[in-house]
Amino acid sequence: MLIAPWVVAGAVDPLTPLDLNIPAQELASALEQFSRSTGMAVLVDRQLTRGRRSTAVKGRLSATDALSRLLDGSGLMARYARGDAFTLQAAKVAELPTGSVSVTQSSSLAGNSYATAIQVALERSLCRLPAIRPGSFRALLQVWIGRDGVVQHSRLVSSTGDAERDAALVESLRNLNIERPAPSSLSQPVTLLLLPESSGKRMECSNGKGVSGG
């Protein structure tokens, strides 16, 4: 059943920057806090948000940018009824075929230059922060890459075991630029498996050549 428990009077301009601090939490409660903080009206099916978590939102952001960040990794995206009201739906990426490409073994990369480009871009992003530096955790992710080579949406399929690290990992994929246009033959989503150091197949941040094993 569709419910609208978070409609707030006096909605603000969704493009006006706001100081927001919404911790990562159950998606339903995060949306309620988001609505009260921004004045945006939410119409959502609770069944759709059940079992999903939000990404932390902190800083001075417009309501639309904050909502996009909050939904990162949830598998959902906003569909606006008007500028200050929205519903949620399963995330979709326009003009991209469906399917699955697994970027998991270094031995498979030699004949797939775009897979290598994904690896390099991912390594560049993850190796910047100690919290998500590969080698100490396992994570399974999926990304949808636009024709321009920029990640349009990401989803954390399996947790690293740490909520803060999960959020940082999803944030690191936000608008990740592969720096090469996605080939028309690329199947989506692209599946990425990060394994701990003990697996013997991991990213090597020290040598500039990303390898994700599986």
Secondary structure as UniProt FT lines:
FT   STRAND          2..3
FT   TURN            5..6
FT   TURN            14..15
FT   STRAND          18..22
FT   HELIX           27..38
FT   STRAND          41..45
FT   HELIX           46..49
FT   TURN            50..51
FT   STRAND          57..61
FT   HELIX           63..71
FT   TURN            74..75
FT   STRAND          76..82
FT   TURN            83..84
FT   STRAND          85..90
FT   TURN            94..95
FT   STRAND          98..103
FT   HELIX           106..108
FT   TURN            110..111
FT   HELIX           113..126
FT   TURN            127..128
FT   HELIX           130..132
FT   TURN            134..135
FT   STRAND          139..145
FT   TURN            147..148
FT   STRAND          150..158
FT   HELIX           163..172
FT   TURN            173..175
FT   TURN            184..185
FT   STRAND          188..194
FT   HELIX           197..199
FT   TURN            205..208
//
